[in-house]
């Protein structure tokens, strides 16, 4: 078995796409209306808006064109949870430069650079996306060159 894709459940597709396009410094590779967007950044990373499906089910007279009965039952019984249920980890070659770049984007609160040495020593910083999902960015770090 291989991991095909990791995707986040988001409320505001336009805002989330704008956030991740800025953070990843790339455009979404594909978009499907207000339901789906994906990025190829080492692996496939995608955004999914489950409210799109709920609205399509609510307003479409022929939902069998889009979904089978099992999916309709699943959507009826499932509750959507947003934010802080996954941590995305992105690796960069120059953590100092990436830290400065992400701070300059002004797309959310950026933590200080952390040093962690539990399984192995590394440096990282954190930022939250518009839904509160945590993003950890790691890479080679030079303590002397960072501007606070």
Order of alpha helices (4+ residues) and beta strands (2+ residues): beta-alpha-beta-beta-beta-alpha-alpha-beta-alpha-beta-beta-beta
